[in-house]
C-alpha cells in the first residue's frame, strides 16, 4: 500500500512540475512573440523616419544648389523683404 501511495504522489508531483514547466514555457513564448511584434513596429517606424530624413536631405541639397546658383538674387530679394531699399 505504501509503495502504491508513494508512486501516486510521485506521479502527481511529476505531473504538477510538468504542467508548471509547460505554463512557464508558454509564457516565455508569448512574451517573445509580443517582443518581436514591438520590435518589428519599431523597425518599421525607424525605417519610415530614415526615408523621411533622406528625402529632407535631398530637398535641402536641391535648395542649396539653387541657392549657390542664384545667391546674389536670393540675397537681394531677402534684403528687400526685410526693409532694405536700394539707393
PDB file with SEQRES, HELIX, SHEET and CRYST1 records, atoms N, CA, C and O in Angstrom:
SEQRES   1 A   87  UNK UNK UNK UNK UNK UNK UNK UNK UNK UNK UNK UNK UNK          
SEQRES   2 A   87  UNK UNK UNK UNK UNK UNK UNK UNK UNK UNK UNK UNK UNK          
SEQRES   3 A   87  UNK UNK UNK UNK UNK UNK UNK UNK UNK UNK UNK UNK UNK          
SEQRES   4 A   87  UNK UNK UNK UNK UNK UNK UNK UNK UNK UNK UNK UNK UNK          
SEQRES   5 A   87  UNK UNK UNK UNK UNK UNK UNK UNK UNK UNK UNK UNK UNK          
SEQRES   6 A   87  UNK UNK UNK UNK UNK UNK UNK UNK UNK UNK UNK UNK UNK          
SEQRES   7 A   87  UNK UNK UNK UNK UNK UNK UNK UNK UNK                          
HELIX    1 AA1 UNK A    2  UNK A   69  1                                  68    
HELIX    2 AA2 UNK A   71  UNK A   81  1                                  11    
CRYST1    1.000    1.000    1.000  90.00  90.00  90.00 P 1           1          
ATOM      1  N   UNK A   1       0.814  -1.191   0.000  1.00  0.00           N  
ATOM      2  CA  UNK A   1       0.000   0.000   0.000  1.00  0.00           C  
ATOM      3  C   UNK A   1       0.858   1.255   0.000  1.00  0.00           C  
ATOM      4  O   UNK A   1       0.577   2.213  -0.720  1.00  0.00           O  
ATOM      5  N   UNK A   2       1.891   1.241   0.802  1.00  0.00           N  
ATOM      6  CA  UNK A   2       2.720   2.430   0.866  1.00  0.00           C  
ATOM      7  C   UNK A   2       3.450   2.673  -0.451  1.00  0.00           C  
ATOM      8  O   UNK A   2       3.612   3.822  -0.864  1.00  0.00           O  
ATOM      9  N   UNK A   3       3.885   1.624  -1.105  1.00  0.00           N  
ATOM     10  CA  UNK A   3       4.550   1.768  -2.396  1.00  0.00           C  
ATOM     11  C   UNK A   3       3.605   2.363  -3.430  1.00  0.00           C  
ATOM     12  O   UNK A   3       3.986   3.232  -4.214  1.00  0.00           O  
ATOM     13  N   UNK A   4       2.393   1.889  -3.418  1.00  0.00           N  
ATOM     14  CA  UNK A   4       1.409   2.390  -4.373  1.00  0.00           C  
ATOM     15  C   UNK A   4       1.076   3.851  -4.083  1.00  0.00           C  
ATOM     16  O   UNK A   4       0.929   4.644  -5.013  1.00  0.00           O  
ATOM     17  N   UNK A   5       0.959   4.210  -2.829  1.00  0.00           N  
ATOM     18  CA  UNK A   5       0.669   5.592  -2.452  1.00  0.00           C  
ATOM     19  C   UNK A   5       1.853   6.497  -2.786  1.00  0.00           C  
ATOM     20  O   UNK A   5       1.675   7.617  -3.265  1.00  0.00           O  
ATOM     21  N   UNK A   6       3.051   6.002  -2.530  1.00  0.00           N  
ATOM     22  CA  UNK A   6       4.256   6.750  -2.870  1.00  0.00           C  
ATOM     23  C   UNK A   6       4.329   6.980  -4.381  1.00  0.00           C  
ATOM     24  O   UNK A   6       4.667   8.070  -4.841  1.00  0.00           O  
ATOM     25  N   UNK A   7       4.009   5.949  -5.127  1.00  0.00           N  
ATOM     26  CA  UNK A   7       4.036   6.039  -6.592  1.00  0.00           C  
ATOM     27  C   UNK A   7       3.035   7.074  -7.090  1.00  0.00           C  
ATOM     28  O   UNK A   7       3.345   7.848  -7.995  1.00  0.00           O  
ATOM     29  N   UNK A   8       1.843   7.096  -6.510  1.00  0.00           N  
ATOM     30  CA  UNK A   8       0.828   8.074  -6.910  1.00  0.00           C  
ATOM     31  C   UNK A   8       1.288   9.499  -6.593  1.00  0.00           C  
ATOM     32  O   UNK A   8       1.066  10.415  -7.384  1.00  0.00           O  
ATOM     33  N   UNK A   9       1.931   9.685  -5.428  1.00  0.00           N  
ATOM     34  CA  UNK A   9       2.416  11.013  -5.068  1.00  0.00           C  
ATOM     35  C   UNK A   9       3.537  11.463  -5.999  1.00  0.00           C  
ATOM     36  O   UNK A   9       3.608  12.632  -6.378  1.00  0.00           O  
ATOM     37  N   UNK A  10       4.405  10.532  -6.361  1.00  0.00           N  
ATOM     38  CA  UNK A  10       5.487  10.870  -7.299  1.00  0.00           C  
ATOM     39  C   UNK A  10       4.903  11.238  -8.655  1.00  0.00           C  
ATOM     40  O   UNK A  10       5.312  12.227  -9.264  1.00  0.00           O  
ATOM     41  N   UNK A  11       3.954  10.450  -9.124  1.00  0.00           N  
ATOM     42  CA  UNK A  11       3.311  10.740 -10.410  1.00  0.00           C  
ATOM     43  C   UNK A  11       2.605  12.090 -10.353  1.00  0.00           C  
ATOM     44  O   UNK A  11       2.684  12.862 -11.308  1.00  0.00           O  
ATOM     45  N   UNK A  12       1.918  12.389  -9.257  1.00  0.00           N  
ATOM     46  CA  UNK A  12       1.232  13.674  -9.111  1.00  0.00           C  
ATOM     47  C   UNK A  12       2.242  14.824  -9.097  1.00  0.00           C  
ATOM     48  O   UNK A  12       2.013  15.857  -9.725  1.00  0.00           O  
ATOM     49  N   UNK A  13       3.352  14.648  -8.387  1.00  0.00           N  
ATOM     50  CA  UNK A  13       4.386  15.680  -8.338  1.00  0.00           C  
ATOM     51  C   UNK A  13       5.011  15.930  -9.693  1.00  0.00           C  
ATOM     52  O   UNK A  13       5.219  17.076 -10.091  1.00  0.00           O  
ATOM     53  N   UNK A  14       5.311  14.846 -10.403  1.00  0.00           N  
ATOM     54  CA  UNK A  14       5.892  14.976 -11.741  1.00  0.00           C  
ATOM     55  C   UNK A  14       4.889  15.658 -12.679  1.00  0.00           C  
ATOM     56  O   UNK A  14       5.276  16.487 -13.502  1.00  0.00           O  
ATOM     57  N   UNK A  15       3.620  15.314 -12.558  1.00  0.00           N  
ATOM     58  CA  UNK A  15       2.588  15.921 -13.397  1.00  0.00           C  
ATOM     59  C   UNK A  15       2.480  17.416 -13.118  1.00  0.00           C  
ATOM     60  O   UNK A  15       2.426  18.214 -14.053  1.00  0.00           O  
ATOM     61  N   UNK A  16       2.448  17.805 -11.849  1.00  0.00           N  
ATOM     62  CA  UNK A  16       2.365  19.220 -11.488  1.00  0.00           C  
ATOM     63  C   UNK A  16       3.599  19.964 -11.987  1.00  0.00           C  
ATOM     64  O   UNK A  16       3.477  21.055 -12.545  1.00  0.00           O  
ATOM     65  N   UNK A  17       4.781  19.391 -11.794  1.00  0.00           N  
ATOM     66  CA  UNK A  17       6.014  20.021 -12.268  1.00  0.00           C  
ATOM     67  C   UNK A  17       5.995  20.169 -13.788  1.00  0.00           C  
ATOM     68  O   UNK A  17       6.419  21.198 -14.314  1.00  0.00           O  
ATOM     69  N   UNK A  18       5.512  19.159 -14.490  1.00  0.00           N  
ATOM     70  CA  UNK A  18       5.416  19.229 -15.955  1.00  0.00           C  
ATOM     71  C   UNK A  18       4.455  20.314 -16.401  1.00  0.00           C  
ATOM     72  O   UNK A  18       4.745  21.058 -17.338  1.00  0.00           O  
ATOM     73  N   UNK A  19       3.315  20.407 -15.737  1.00  0.00           N  
ATOM     74  CA  UNK A  19       2.331  21.435 -16.099  1.00  0.00           C  
ATOM     75  C   UNK A  19       2.893  22.823 -15.826  1.00  0.00           C  
ATOM     76  O   UNK A  19       2.718  23.734 -16.635  1.00  0.00           O  
ATOM     77  N   UNK A  20       3.570  22.990 -14.688  1.00  0.00           N  
ATOM     78  CA  UNK A  20       4.177  24.293 -14.369  1.00  0.00           C  
ATOM     79  C   UNK A  20       5.237  24.645 -15.414  1.00  0.00           C  
ATOM     80  O   UNK A  20       5.317  25.792 -15.854  1.00  0.00           O  
ATOM     81  N   UNK A  21       6.041  23.673 -15.808  1.00  0.00           N  
ATOM     82  CA  UNK A  21       7.057  23.900 -16.835  1.00  0.00           C  
ATOM     83  C   UNK A  21       6.415  24.314 -18.151  1.00  0.00           C  
ATOM     84  O   UNK A  21       6.881  25.247 -18.806  1.00  0.00           O  
ATOM     85  N   UNK A  22       5.349  23.626 -18.538  1.00  0.00           N  
ATOM     86  CA  UNK A  22       4.646  23.958 -19.782  1.00  0.00           C  
ATOM     87  C   UNK A  22       4.076  25.371 -19.717  1.00  0.00           C  
ATOM     88  O   UNK A  22       4.174  26.115 -20.693  1.00  0.00           O  
ATOM     89  N   UNK A  23       3.486  25.753 -18.591  1.00  0.00           N  
ATOM     90  CA  UNK A  23       2.920  27.100 -18.435  1.00  0.00           C  
ATOM     91  C   UNK A  23       4.024  28.156 -18.522  1.00  0.00           C  
ATOM     92  O   UNK A  23       3.849  29.188 -19.170  1.00  0.00           O  
ATOM     93  N   UNK A  24       5.152  27.899 -17.873  1.00  0.00           N  
ATOM     94  CA  UNK A  24       6.267  28.854 -17.927  1.00  0.00           C  
ATOM     95  C   UNK A  24       6.800  28.984 -19.347  1.00  0.00           C  
ATOM     96  O   UNK A  24       7.041  30.095 -19.819  1.00  0.00           O  
ATOM     97  N   UNK A  25       6.985  27.866 -20.027  1.00  0.00           N  
ATOM     98  CA  UNK A  25       7.459  27.910 -21.416  1.00  0.00           C  
ATOM     99  C   UNK A  25       6.469  28.635 -22.320  1.00  0.00           C  
ATOM    100  O   UNK A  25       6.871  29.393 -23.203  1.00  0.00           O  
ATOM    101  N   UNK A  26       5.184  28.406 -22.103  1.00  0.00           N  
ATOM    102  CA  UNK A  26       4.153  29.082 -22.884  1.00  0.00           C  
ATOM    103  C   UNK A  26       4.216  30.586 -22.639  1.00  0.00           C  
ATOM    104  O   UNK A  26       4.092  31.369 -23.581  1.00  0.00           O  
ATOM    105  N   UNK A  27       4.406  31.003 -21.380  1.00  0.00           N  
ATOM    106  CA  UNK A  27       4.517  32.432 -21.059  1.00  0.00           C  
ATOM    107  C   UNK A  27       5.738  33.048 -21.737  1.00  0.00           C  
ATOM    108  O   UNK A  27       5.677  34.175 -22.228  1.00  0.00           O  
ATOM    109  N   UNK A  28       6.846  32.308 -21.763  1.00  0.00           N  
ATOM    110  CA  UNK A  28       8.051  32.810 -22.420  1.00  0.00           C  
ATOM    111  C   UNK A  28       7.810  32.967 -23.920  1.00  0.00           C  
ATOM    112  O   UNK A  28       8.228  33.960 -24.515  1.00  0.00           O  
ATOM    113  N   UNK A  29       7.149  32.007 -24.522  1.00  0.00           N  
ATOM    114  CA  UNK A  29       6.858  32.084 -25.958  1.00  0.00           C  
ATOM    115  C   UNK A  29       5.958  33.285 -26.263  1.00  0.00           C  
ATOM    116  O   UNK A  29       6.203  34.013 -27.224  1.00  0.00           O  
ATOM    117  N   UNK A  30       4.922  33.492 -25.453  1.00  0.00           N  
ATOM    118  CA  UNK A  30       4.028  34.635 -25.645  1.00  0.00           C  
ATOM    119  C   UNK A  30       4.809  35.936 -25.502  1.00  0.00           C  
ATOM    120  O   UNK A  30       4.640  36.851 -26.308  1.00  0.00           O  
ATOM    121  N   UNK A  31       5.660  36.025 -24.486  1.00  0.00           N  
ATOM    122  CA  UNK A  31       6.475  37.226 -24.290  1.00  0.00           C  
ATOM    123  C   UNK A  31       7.367  37.479 -25.509  1.00  0.00           C  
ATOM    124  O   UNK A  31       7.486  38.619 -25.961  1.00  0.00           O  
ATOM    125  N   UNK A  32       7.987  36.439 -26.038  1.00  0.00           N  
ATOM    126  CA  UNK A  32       8.857  36.592 -27.197  1.00  0.00           C  
ATOM    127  C   UNK A  32       8.073  37.049 -28.431  1.00  0.00           C  
ATOM    128  O   UNK A  32       8.559  37.876 -29.202  1.00  0.00           O  
ATOM    129  N   UNK A  33       6.874  36.518 -28.618  1.00  0.00           N  
ATOM    130  CA  UNK A  33       6.042  36.925 -29.755  1.00  0.00           C  
ATOM    131  C   UNK A  33       5.688  38.398 -29.638  1.00  0.00           C  
ATOM    132  O   UNK A  33       5.765  39.135 -30.621  1.00  0.00           O  
ATOM    133  N   UNK A  34       5.300  38.834 -28.446  1.00  0.00           N  
ATOM    134  CA  UNK A  34       4.967  40.243 -28.240  1.00  0.00           C  
ATOM    135  C   UNK A  34       6.194  41.114 -28.471  1.00  0.00           C  
ATOM    136  O   UNK A  34       6.097  42.166 -29.103  1.00  0.00           O  
ATOM    137  N   UNK A  35       7.346  40.686 -27.966  1.00  0.00           N  
ATOM    138  CA  UNK A  35       8.583  41.446 -28.138  1.00  0.00           C  
ATOM    139  C   UNK A  35       8.945  41.560 -29.621  1.00  0.00           C  
ATOM    140  O   UNK A  35       9.377  42.621 -30.070  1.00  0.00           O  
ATOM    141  N   UNK A  36       8.775  40.496 -30.369  1.00  0.00           N  
ATOM    142  CA  UNK A  36       9.062  40.523 -31.805  1.00  0.00           C  
ATOM    143  C   UNK A  36       8.134  41.503 -32.507  1.00  0.00           C  
ATOM    144  O   UNK A  36       8.578  42.266 -33.365  1.00  0.00           O  
ATOM    145  N   UNK A  37       6.860  41.494 -32.159  1.00  0.00           N  
ATOM    146  CA  UNK A  37       5.906  42.426 -32.774  1.00  0.00           C  
ATOM    147  C   UNK A  37       6.267  43.874 -32.463  1.00  0.00           C  
ATOM    148  O   UNK A  37       6.192  44.736 -33.339  1.00  0.00           O  
ATOM    149  N   UNK A  38       6.653  44.141 -31.233  1.00  0.00           N  
ATOM    150  CA  UNK A  38       7.043  45.501 -30.845  1.00  0.00           C  
ATOM    151  C   UNK A  38       8.292  45.928 -31.608  1.00  0.00           C  
ATOM    152  O   UNK A  38       8.368  47.056 -32.095  1.00  0.00           O  
ATOM    153  N   UNK A  39       9.263  45.037 -31.713  1.00  0.00           N  
ATOM    154  CA  UNK A  39      10.493  45.365 -32.428  1.00  0.00           C  
ATOM    155  C   UNK A  39      10.243  45.579 -33.919  1.00  0.00           C  
ATOM    156  O   UNK A  39      10.865  46.445 -34.533  1.00  0.00           O  
ATOM    157  N   UNK A  40       9.336  44.794 -34.504  1.00  0.00           N  
ATOM    158  CA  UNK A  40       9.007  44.992 -35.916  1.00  0.00           C  
ATOM    159  C   UNK A  40       8.351  46.349 -36.133  1.00  0.00           C  
ATOM    160  O   UNK A  40       8.664  47.042 -37.101  1.00  0.00           O  
ATOM    161  N   UNK A  41       7.446  46.731 -35.243  1.00  0.00           N  
ATOM    162  CA  UNK A  41       6.790  48.036 -35.350  1.00  0.00           C  
ATOM    163  C   UNK A  41       7.820  49.154 -35.207  1.00  0.00           C  
ATOM    164  O   UNK A  41       7.775  50.146 -35.936  1.00  0.00           O  
ATOM    165  N   UNK A  42       8.741  48.989 -34.270  1.00  0.00           N  
ATOM    166  CA  UNK A  42       9.783  49.997 -34.085  1.00  0.00           C  
ATOM    167  C   UNK A  42      10.678  50.076 -35.318  1.00  0.00           C  
ATOM    168  O   UNK A  42      11.038  51.168 -35.756  1.00  0.00           O  
ATOM    169  N   UNK A  43      11.039  48.916 -35.880  1.00  0.00           N  
ATOM    170  CA  UNK A  43      11.867  48.904 -37.080  1.00  0.00           C  
ATOM    171  C   UNK A  43      11.168  49.612 -38.240  1.00  0.00           C  
ATOM    172  O   UNK A  43      11.793  50.383 -38.968  1.00  0.00           O  
ATOM    173  N   UNK A  44       9.878  49.351 -38.410  1.00  0.00           N  
ATOM    174  CA  UNK A  44       9.126  49.998 -39.481  1.00  0.00           C  
ATOM    175  C   UNK A  44       9.057  51.510 -39.275  1.00  0.00           C  
ATOM    176  O   UNK A  44       9.195  52.279 -40.226  1.00  0.00           O  
ATOM    177  N   UNK A  45       8.842  51.934 -38.014  1.00  0.00           N  
ATOM    178  CA  UNK A  45       8.778  53.363 -37.714  1.00  0.00           C  
ATOM    179  C   UNK A  45      10.128  54.026 -37.990  1.00  0.00           C  
ATOM    180  O   UNK A  45      10.183  55.107 -38.576  1.00  0.00           O  
ATOM    181  N   UNK A  46      11.213  53.378 -37.568  1.00  0.00           N  
ATOM    182  CA  UNK A  46      12.544  53.930 -37.805  1.00  0.00           C  
ATOM    183  C   UNK A  46      12.881  53.959 -39.292  1.00  0.00           C  
ATOM    184  O   UNK A  46      13.537  54.886 -39.768  1.00  0.00           O  
ATOM    185  N   UNK A  47      12.434  52.950 -40.016  1.00  0.00           N  
ATOM    186  CA  UNK A  47      12.677  52.925 -41.466  1.00  0.00           C  
ATOM    187  C   UNK A  47      11.962  54.091 -42.146  1.00  0.00           C  
ATOM    188  O   UNK A  47      12.533  54.741 -43.021  1.00  0.00           O  
ATOM    189  N   UNK A  48      10.713  54.362 -41.748  1.00  0.00           N  
ATOM    190  CA  UNK A  48       9.985  55.477 -42.356  1.00  0.00           C  
ATOM    191  C   UNK A  48      10.617  56.811 -41.967  1.00  0.00           C  
ATOM    192  O   UNK A  48      10.676  57.724 -42.791  1.00  0.00           O  
ATOM    193  N   UNK A  49      11.092  56.941 -40.726  1.00  0.00           N  
ATOM    194  CA  UNK A  49      11.795  58.162 -40.323  1.00  0.00           C  
ATOM    195  C   UNK A  49      13.082  58.335 -41.125  1.00  0.00           C  
ATOM    196  O   UNK A  49      13.421  59.444 -41.538  1.00  0.00           O  
ATOM    197  N   UNK A  50      13.785  57.249 -41.339  1.00  0.00           N  
ATOM    198  CA  UNK A  50      15.026  57.285 -42.119  1.00  0.00           C  
ATOM    199  C   UNK A  50      14.752  57.754 -43.542  1.00  0.00           C  
ATOM    200  O   UNK A  50      15.470  58.602 -44.073  1.00  0.00           O  
ATOM    201  N   UNK A  51      13.718  57.202 -44.151  1.00  0.00           N  
ATOM    202  CA  UNK A  51      13.372  57.597 -45.519  1.00  0.00           C  
ATOM    203  C   UNK A  51      12.937  59.057 -45.566  1.00  0.00           C  
ATOM    204  O   UNK A  51      13.256  59.768 -46.519  1.00  0.00           O  
ATOM    205  N   UNK A  52      12.212  59.509 -44.546  1.00  0.00           N  
ATOM    206  CA  UNK A  52      11.795  60.909 -44.477  1.00  0.00           C  
ATOM    207  C   UNK A  52      13.012  61.827 -44.355  1.00  0.00           C  
ATOM    208  O   UNK A  52      13.071  62.871 -45.004  1.00  0.00           O  
ATOM    209  N   UNK A  53      13.968  61.443 -43.534  1.00  0.00           N  
ATOM    210  CA  UNK A  53      15.175  62.258 -43.372  1.00  0.00           C  
ATOM    211  C   UNK A  53      15.981  62.290 -44.661  1.00  0.00           C  
ATOM    212  O   UNK A  53      16.523  63.332 -45.028  1.00  0.00           O  
ATOM    213  N   UNK A  54      16.066  61.155 -45.352  1.00  0.00           N  
ATOM    214  CA  UNK A  54      16.764  61.137 -46.638  1.00  0.00           C  
ATOM    215  C   UNK A  54      16.093  62.077 -47.642  1.00  0.00           C  
ATOM    216  O   UNK A  54      16.769  62.772 -48.401  1.00  0.00           O  
ATOM    217  N   UNK A  55      14.755  62.094 -47.638  1.00  0.00           N  
ATOM    218  CA  UNK A  55      14.029  62.995 -48.534  1.00  0.00           C  
ATOM    219  C   UNK A  55      14.299  64.451 -48.163  1.00  0.00           C  
ATOM    220  O   UNK A  55      14.469  65.293 -49.045  1.00  0.00           O  
ATOM    221  N   UNK A  56      14.339  64.752 -46.871  1.00  0.00           N  
ATOM    222  CA  UNK A  56      14.628  66.117 -46.435  1.00  0.00           C  
ATOM    223  C   UNK A  56      16.044  66.531 -46.833  1.00  0.00           C  
ATOM    224  O   UNK A  56      16.277  67.674 -47.226  1.00  0.00           O  
ATOM    225  N   UNK A  57      16.982  65.597 -46.730  1.00  0.00           N  
ATOM    226  CA  UNK A  57      18.366  65.895 -47.130  1.00  0.00           C  
ATOM    227  C   UNK A  57      18.408  66.178 -48.623  1.00  0.00           C  
ATOM    228  O   UNK A  57      19.083  67.105 -49.072  1.00  0.00           O  
ATOM    229  N   UNK A  58      17.683  65.374 -49.384  1.00  0.00           N  
ATOM    230  CA  UNK A  58      17.653  65.578 -50.839  1.00  0.00           C  
ATOM    231  C   UNK A  58      17.048  66.938 -51.174  1.00  0.00           C  
ATOM    232  O   UNK A  58      17.571  67.655 -52.027  1.00  0.00           O  
ATOM    233  N   UNK A  59      15.950  67.299 -50.508  1.00  0.00           N  
ATOM    234  CA  UNK A  59      15.339  68.606 -50.738  1.00  0.00           C  
ATOM    235  C   UNK A  59      16.298  69.722 -50.335  1.00  0.00           C  
ATOM    236  O   UNK A  59      16.386  70.747 -51.011  1.00  0.00           O  
ATOM    237  N   UNK A  60      17.010  69.519 -49.238  1.00  0.00           N  
ATOM    238  CA  UNK A  60      17.967  70.522 -48.778  1.00  0.00           C  
ATOM    239  C   UNK A  60      19.116  70.695 -49.742  1.00  0.00           C  
ATOM    240  O   UNK A  60      19.570  71.815 -49.976  1.00  0.00           O  
ATOM    241  N   UNK A  61      19.593  69.599 -50.306  1.00  0.00           N  
ATOM    242  CA  UNK A  61      20.694  69.724 -51.270  1.00  0.00           C  
ATOM    243  C   UNK A  61      20.215  70.401 -52.548  1.00  0.00           C  
ATOM    244  O   UNK A  61      20.970  71.139 -53.181  1.00  0.00           O  
ATOM    245  N   UNK A  62      18.969  70.154 -52.930  1.00  0.00           N  
ATOM    246  CA  UNK A  62      18.411  70.858 -54.085  1.00  0.00           C  
ATOM    247  C   UNK A  62      18.325  72.349 -53.801  1.00  0.00           C  
ATOM    248  O   UNK A  62      18.667  73.168 -54.654  1.00  0.00           O  
ATOM    249  N   UNK A  63      17.862  72.707 -52.591  1.00  0.00           N  
ATOM    250  CA  UNK A  63      17.765  74.110 -52.223  1.00  0.00           C  
ATOM    251  C   UNK A  63      19.142  74.750 -52.188  1.00  0.00           C  
ATOM    252  O   UNK A  63      19.317  75.883 -52.638  1.00  0.00           O  
ATOM    253  N   UNK A  64      20.132  74.017 -51.649  1.00  0.00           N  
ATOM    254  CA  UNK A  64      21.490  74.536 -51.559  1.00  0.00           C  
ATOM    255  C   UNK A  64      22.076  74.769 -52.949  1.00  0.00           C  
ATOM    256  O   UNK A  64      22.715  75.793 -53.191  1.00  0.00           O  
ATOM    257  N   UNK A  65      21.863  73.834 -53.851  1.00  0.00           N  
ATOM    258  CA  UNK A  65      22.343  74.025 -55.222  1.00  0.00           C  
ATOM    259  C   UNK A  65      21.685  75.245 -55.855  1.00  0.00           C  
ATOM    260  O   UNK A  65      22.351  76.045 -56.512  1.00  0.00           O  
ATOM    261  N   UNK A  66      20.379  75.385 -55.655  1.00  0.00           N  
ATOM    262  CA  UNK A  66      19.654  76.541 -56.191  1.00  0.00           C  
ATOM    263  C   UNK A  66      20.176  77.832 -55.566  1.00  0.00           C  
ATOM    264  O   UNK A  66      20.334  78.839 -56.256  1.00  0.00           O  
ATOM    265  N   UNK A  67      20.444  77.803 -54.256  1.00  0.00           N  
ATOM    266  CA  UNK A  67      20.953  78.980 -53.565  1.00  0.00           C  
ATOM    267  C   UNK A  67      22.326  79.361 -54.106  1.00  0.00           C  
ATOM    268  O   UNK A  67      22.588  80.537 -54.362  1.00  0.00           O  
ATOM    269  N   UNK A  68      23.206  78.370 -54.283  1.00  0.00           N  
ATOM    270  CA  UNK A  68      24.545  78.664 -54.776  1.00  0.00           C  
ATOM    271  C   UNK A  68      24.521  79.215 -56.199  1.00  0.00           C  
ATOM    272  O   UNK A  68      25.353  80.049 -56.556  1.00  0.00           O  
ATOM    273  N   UNK A  69      23.579  78.757 -57.006  1.00  0.00           N  
ATOM    274  CA  UNK A  69      23.481  79.262 -58.373  1.00  0.00           C  
ATOM    275  C   UNK A  69      22.910  80.680 -58.419  1.00  0.00           C  
ATOM    276  O   UNK A  69      23.306  81.480 -59.266  1.00  0.00           O  
ATOM    277  N   UNK A  70      21.984  80.994 -57.516  1.00  0.00           N  
ATOM    278  CA  UNK A  70      21.287  82.286 -57.544  1.00  0.00           C  
ATOM    279  C   UNK A  70      21.487  83.065 -56.250  1.00  0.00           C  
ATOM    280  O   UNK A  70      20.573  83.753 -55.795  1.00  0.00           O  
ATOM    281  N   UNK A  71      22.658  82.966 -55.661  1.00  0.00           N  
ATOM    282  CA  UNK A  71      22.911  83.549 -54.346  1.00  0.00           C  
ATOM    283  C   UNK A  71      22.643  85.052 -54.316  1.00  0.00           C  
ATOM    284  O   UNK A  71      21.952  85.537 -53.420  1.00  0.00           O  
ATOM    285  N   UNK A  72      23.173  85.779 -55.268  1.00  0.00           N  
ATOM    286  CA  UNK A  72      23.029  87.234 -55.260  1.00  0.00           C  
ATOM    287  C   UNK A  72      21.564  87.647 -55.383  1.00  0.00           C  
ATOM    288  O   UNK A  72      21.106  88.555 -54.689  1.00  0.00           O  
ATOM    289  N   UNK A  73      20.847  86.985 -56.257  1.00  0.00           N  
ATOM    290  CA  UNK A  73      19.428  87.316 -56.459  1.00  0.00           C  
ATOM    291  C   UNK A  73      18.606  87.005 -55.207  1.00  0.00           C  
ATOM    292  O   UNK A  73      17.747  87.793 -54.809  1.00  0.00           O  
ATOM    293  N   UNK A  74      18.871  85.873 -54.601  1.00  0.00           N  
ATOM    294  CA  UNK A  74      18.132  85.479 -53.399  1.00  0.00           C  
ATOM    295  C   UNK A  74      18.433  86.448 -52.259  1.00  0.00           C  
ATOM    296  O   UNK A  74      17.518  86.876 -51.557  1.00  0.00           O  
ATOM    297  N   UNK A  75      19.698  86.795 -52.068  1.00  0.00           N  
ATOM    298  CA  UNK A  75      20.052  87.738 -51.001  1.00  0.00           C  
ATOM    299  C   UNK A  75      19.410  89.102 -51.236  1.00  0.00           C  
ATOM    300  O   UNK A  75      18.975  89.756 -50.287  1.00  0.00           O  
ATOM    301  N   UNK A  76      19.351  89.527 -52.475  1.00  0.00           N  
ATOM    302  CA  UNK A  76      18.729  90.819 -52.802  1.00  0.00           C  
ATOM    303  C   UNK A  76      17.229  90.779 -52.473  1.00  0.00           C  
ATOM    304  O   UNK A  76      16.697  91.724 -51.891  1.00  0.00           O  
ATOM    305  N   UNK A  77      16.560  89.703 -52.839  1.00  0.00           N  
ATOM    306  CA  UNK A  77      15.121  89.572 -52.552  1.00  0.00           C  
ATOM    307  C   UNK A  77      14.884  89.533 -51.042  1.00  0.00           C  
ATOM    308  O   UNK A  77      13.958  90.172 -50.543  1.00  0.00           O  
ATOM    309  N   UNK A  78      15.709  88.792 -50.320  1.00  0.00           N  
ATOM    310  CA  UNK A  78      15.564  88.736 -48.863  1.00  0.00           C  
ATOM    311  C   UNK A  78      15.811  90.101 -48.231  1.00  0.00           C  
ATOM    312  O   UNK A  78      15.114  90.483 -47.291  1.00  0.00           O  
ATOM    313  N   UNK A  79      16.789  90.833 -48.736  1.00  0.00           N  
ATOM    314  CA  UNK A  79      17.057  92.177 -48.214  1.00  0.00           C  
ATOM    315  C   UNK A  79      15.866  93.088 -48.447  1.00  0.00           C  
ATOM    316  O   UNK A  79      15.509  93.875 -47.571  1.00  0.00           O  
ATOM    317  N   UNK A  80      15.247  92.992 -49.612  1.00  0.00           N  
ATOM    318  CA  UNK A  80      14.061  93.805 -49.908  1.00  0.00           C  
ATOM    319  C   UNK A  80      12.910  93.439 -48.975  1.00  0.00           C  
ATOM    320  O   UNK A  80      12.176  94.314 -48.515  1.00  0.00           O  
ATOM    321  N   UNK A  81      12.756  92.171 -48.703  1.00  0.00           N  
ATOM    322  CA  UNK A  81      11.669  91.722 -47.811  1.00  0.00           C  
ATOM    323  C   UNK A  81      11.881  92.216 -46.380  1.00  0.00           C  
ATOM    324  O   UNK A  81      10.915  92.398 -45.639  1.00  0.00           O  
ATOM    325  N   UNK A  82      13.129  92.433 -45.992  1.00  0.00           N  
ATOM    326  CA  UNK A  82      13.410  92.870 -44.635  1.00  0.00           C  
ATOM    327  C   UNK A  82      13.655  94.375 -44.524  1.00  0.00           C  
ATOM    328  O   UNK A  82      14.234  94.845 -43.545  1.00  0.00           O  
ATOM    329  N   UNK A  83      13.219  95.110 -45.514  1.00  0.00           N  
ATOM    330  CA  UNK A  83      13.226  96.559 -45.389  1.00  0.00           C  
ATOM    331  C   UNK A  83      14.371  97.281 -46.087  1.00  0.00           C  
ATOM    332  O   UNK A  83      14.427  98.509 -46.026  1.00  0.00           O  
ATOM    333  N   UNK A  84      15.264  96.593 -46.729  1.00  0.00           N  
ATOM    334  CA  UNK A  84      16.345  97.253 -47.447  1.00  0.00           C  
ATOM    335  C   UNK A  84      15.765  97.957 -48.664  1.00  0.00           C  
ATOM    336  O   UNK A  84      14.974  97.381 -49.411  1.00  0.00           O  
ATOM    337  N   UNK A  85      16.170  99.213 -48.855  1.00  0.00           N  
ATOM    338  CA  UNK A  85      15.740  99.965 -50.031  1.00  0.00           C  
ATOM    339  C   UNK A  85      16.975 100.398 -50.785  1.00  0.00           C  
ATOM    340  O   UNK A  85      17.847 101.070 -50.234  1.00  0.00           O  
ATOM    341  N   UNK A  86      17.051 100.007 -52.070  1.00  0.00           N  
ATOM    342  CA  UNK A  86      18.231 100.397 -52.857  1.00  0.00           C  
ATOM    343  C   UNK A  86      18.282 101.914 -53.033  1.00  0.00           C  
ATOM    344  O   UNK A  86      17.253 102.585 -53.109  1.00  0.00           O  
ATOM    345  N   UNK A  87      19.496 102.430 -53.094  1.00  0.00           N  
ATOM    346  CA  UNK A  87      19.678 103.895 -53.220  1.00  0.00           C  
ATOM    347  C   UNK A  87      19.433 104.345 -54.623  1.00  0.00           C  
ATOM    348  O   UNK A  87      19.539 105.536 -54.917  1.00  0.00           O  
TER     349      UNK A  87                                                      
END                                                                             
